Amino acid sequence: MPFKDIEDLPIYWKDHEDIAMKLYERFGAEFDESKIYRIRFTDLLEWILEIPTFEGKREESTEGHLEQIQARWVYEWRDNNPS
């Protein structure tokens, strides 16, 4: 199946930065740095699984993946909200 553009490429658990970018696109300024670090992993997991191009499975998630995604999301927020 050919991909229309880069936005159509599948995302997997190892793609921490891509997942973080999708979460930032979804939530934008709704979550600042301190709120991102207070997100429960159960909520974060559900939001990741809702990403249309995400191909990972729930049972493949690890605390390490979720921590990395959370940290990358903070970096994405900082890049888009310079102080």
C-alpha positions, 0 to 999 in steps of 0.5 A: 500500500503506497503512502500519500505522505509522511503523515501516513507512515505507521508509528510504532512504540520505538518512535518516541519523538513521532508519538510526542509530536502527534500528542502535541498536535492533538493537545497543543497548549492544553498541557504545559510542561508540568501538566505533561509530567503529571499525566497518568500512564494509563491516560497516556497509553490510551491517547497513544493508541488513539493516534490514527497511524499508530501500529503498536499494540497495547501489550507491547507498551512498557514504562520505559516507552511511556517515560520516553514519550512523556519526556519527548512531549515536554521537549516538543512543548518547549520547542513550540513555547519558548520562554 
